[in-house]
Amino acid sequence: MNPKLTDWTGKRVWLIGASTGIGAALADELARRGARLALSARSAAGLRPADVPGALPLPCDVTVPGSLAAARDALLAAWGGVELVVYLAGDYVPMRTEDFDLPAAERIVAVNFTGAMRLAATVLGDLRPGGGIAFVASVAGYRGLPRALAYGPGKAALIHFAECLHLELAPRGIGVWVVNPGFVATRLTARNDFGMPALLTTEDAARAMVQGLASGGFEIHFPKRFTRIMKLLSFLPYRCYFPLVRRFTGG
Ligand SMILES: NC(=O)c1ccc[n+]([C@@H]2O[C@H](COP(=O)([O-])OP(=O)(O)OC[C@H]3O[C@@H](n4cnc5c(N)ncnc54)[C@H](OP(=O)(O)O)[C@@H]3O)[C@@H](O)[C@H]2O)c1
């Protein structure tokens, strides 16, 4: 379905959303495996070129038109090409109808979805067979969930977008992956006020992503003990899905 990425030695990888959390851990994991890394986020200070030797810092804001394109131009000027691009930039604010905050919702969708489309438009012409583009979405994008106004719909759109791209690019040997993590302990999930089942460390998440990229599948989801339940729920008809989700989440 997708190329199997197993040998990282000398592979040129651009991570967008790499200053903290899962992206920072993925940078460490890939650097250990011999990849060359370009790291993007808004905070230049967070891009830690000292921790990831030889990394190319490319500060950018995915919500600002032209910012990703300028970073891509700097990347090509430095490297001449790129094998894998990974979109991890994301934002999350738990939101229910009683605290629905439209400016915050628009900001979340701009980072979690519009930025990903903008990235695809920016790098599509640079992708080559054997490499490709991966998008970090979430199991929160499978179906509607409580407290997930804005976050859930943005992630659902991202999964759908990745599916559309995959249909077109996979026959040309260009990989398109969607990554759907369960709960990972980062500054984003620190905003949750509920117990998170099967919570992973960022290092666990990075290792699961690397394993998934080696497997040749389209979707990389983890931890399986949690994501398989979410998948099962997502297949249910609404009359079963809504009461079960309310029961499990108290929502
Ligand atoms: N943690 C989880 O349980 C979980 C579960 C499922 C999916 N995810 C997804 O995994 C991805 C990484 O999240 P995380 O949990 O590791 O959170 P995180 O630590 O907050 O990382 C988010 C990254 O995105 C960058 N970013 C945010 N806004 C940006 C913007 N406008 N332009 C460029 N970069 C931006 C941040 O850096 P700056 O702030 O410096 O820009 C940071 O590097 C997100 O897409 C998230 O939705 C997380």
The ligand as an SDF file (V2000), in Angstrom:
LIG
                    3D

 48 52  0  0  0  0  0  0  0  0999 V2000
   -0.7570   13.9030   22.6650 N   0  0  0  0  0  0  0  0  0  0  0  0
   -1.7370   13.1170   22.2500 C   0  0  0  0  0  0  0  0  0  0  0  0
   -2.3540   12.3430   23.0450 O   0  0  0  0  0  0  0  0  0  0  0  0
   -2.1500   13.0930   20.8030 C   0  0  0  0  0  0  0  0  0  0  0  0
   -3.0920   12.1250   20.4010 C   0  0  0  0  0  0  0  0  0  0  0  0
   -3.4940   12.0900   19.0790 C   0  0  0  0  0  0  0  0  0  0  0  0
   -2.9350   12.9880   18.1750 C   0  0  0  0  0  0  0  0  0  0  0  0
   -2.0290   13.9100   18.5980 N   0  0  0  0  0  0  0  0  0  0  0  0
   -1.4800   14.8420   17.5990 C   0  0  0  0  0  0  0  0  0  0  0  0
   -0.0770   14.7270   17.5930 O   0  0  0  0  0  0  0  0  0  0  0  0
    0.4880   15.9600   17.1200 C   0  0  0  0  0  0  0  0  0  0  0  0
    1.5820   16.4010   18.0840 C   0  0  0  0  0  0  0  0  0  0  0  0
    0.9510   16.7460   19.3140 O   0  0  0  0  0  0  0  0  0  0  0  0
    1.6600   16.6770   20.7360 P   0  0  0  0  0  0  0  0  0  0  0  0
    0.6910   16.0140   21.6420 O   0  0  0  0  0  0  0  0  0  0  0  0
    3.0490   16.1820   20.6140 O   0  0  0  0  0  0  0  0  0  0  0  0
    1.6100   18.2270   21.1390 O   0  0  0  0  0  0  0  0  0  0  0  0
    2.7190   19.3650   21.3060 P   0  0  0  0  0  0  0  0  0  0  0  0
    3.7910   18.8950   22.2220 O   0  0  0  0  0  0  0  0  0  0  0  0
    1.9750   20.5870   21.6780 O   0  0  0  0  0  0  0  0  0  0  0  0
    3.3400   19.5150   19.8460 O   0  0  0  0  0  0  0  0  0  0  0  0
    2.7230   20.2720   18.8470 C   0  0  0  0  0  0  0  0  0  0  0  0
    3.7990   20.7910   17.9080 C   0  0  0  0  0  0  0  0  0  0  0  0
    3.1710   21.5810   16.8820 O   0  0  0  0  0  0  0  0  0  0  0  0
    3.8320   22.8360   16.8070 C   0  0  0  0  0  0  0  0  0  0  0  0
    2.8820   23.8440   16.3460 N   0  0  0  0  0  0  0  0  0  0  0  0
    1.7220   24.2300   16.9390 C   0  0  0  0  0  0  0  0  0  0  0  0
    1.1580   25.2230   16.2530 N   0  0  0  0  0  0  0  0  0  0  0  0
    1.9620   25.4670   15.1920 C   0  0  0  0  0  0  0  0  0  0  0  0
    1.9170   26.3830   14.1240 C   0  0  0  0  0  0  0  0  0  0  0  0
    0.9090   27.2740   13.9980 N   0  0  0  0  0  0  0  0  0  0  0  0
    2.9120   26.3670   13.2040 N   0  0  0  0  0  0  0  0  0  0  0  0
    3.9380   25.4860   13.3140 C   0  0  0  0  0  0  0  0  0  0  0  0
    4.0320   24.5850   14.3130 N   0  0  0  0  0  0  0  0  0  0  0  0
    3.0560   24.5890   15.2430 C   0  0  0  0  0  0  0  0  0  0  0  0
    4.3330   23.0900   18.2220 C   0  0  0  0  0  0  0  0  0  0  0  0
    5.4160   23.9970   18.3000 O   0  0  0  0  0  0  0  0  0  0  0  0
    5.2480   25.5980   18.5300 P   0  0  0  0  0  0  0  0  0  0  0  0
    4.2330   25.7770   19.6190 O   0  0  0  0  0  0  0  0  0  0  0  0
    6.6230   26.0670   18.8710 O   0  0  0  0  0  0  0  0  0  0  0  0
    4.8030   26.1520   17.2200 O   0  0  0  0  0  0  0  0  0  0  0  0
    4.8170   21.7010   18.5890 C   0  0  0  0  0  0  0  0  0  0  0  0
    6.1020   21.4700   18.0520 O   0  0  0  0  0  0  0  0  0  0  0  0
   -0.6920   16.9530   17.0360 C   0  0  0  0  0  0  0  0  0  0  0  0
   -1.1460   17.0120   15.7040 O   0  0  0  0  0  0  0  0  0  0  0  0
   -1.7490   16.3050   17.9140 C   0  0  0  0  0  0  0  0  0  0  0  0
   -3.0540   16.6950   17.5650 O   0  0  0  0  0  0  0  0  0  0  0  0
   -1.6140   13.9960   19.8910 C   0  0  0  0  0  0  0  0  0  0  0  0
  1  2  1  0
  2  3  2  0
  2  4  1  0
  4  5  1  0
  4 48  2  0
  5  6  2  0
  6  7  1  0
  7  8  2  0
  8  9  1  0
  8 48  1  0
  9 10  1  0
  9 46  1  0
 10 11  1  0
 11 12  1  0
 11 44  1  0
 12 13  1  0
 13 14  1  0
 14 15  2  0
 14 16  1  0
 14 17  1  0
 17 18  1  0
 18 19  2  0
 18 20  1  0
 18 21  1  0
 21 22  1  0
 22 23  1  0
 23 24  1  0
 23 42  1  0
 24 25  1  0
 25 26  1  0
 25 36  1  0
 26 27  1  0
 26 35  1  0
 27 28  2  0
 28 29  1  0
 29 30  1  0
 29 35  2  0
 30 31  1  0
 30 32  2  0
 32 33  1  0
 33 34  2  0
 34 35  1  0
 36 37  1  0
 36 42  1  0
 37 38  1  0
 38 39  2  0
 38 40  1  0
 38 41  1  0
 42 43  1  0
 44 45  1  0
 44 46  1  0
 46 47  1  0
M  CHG  2   8   1  16  -1
M  END
$$$$
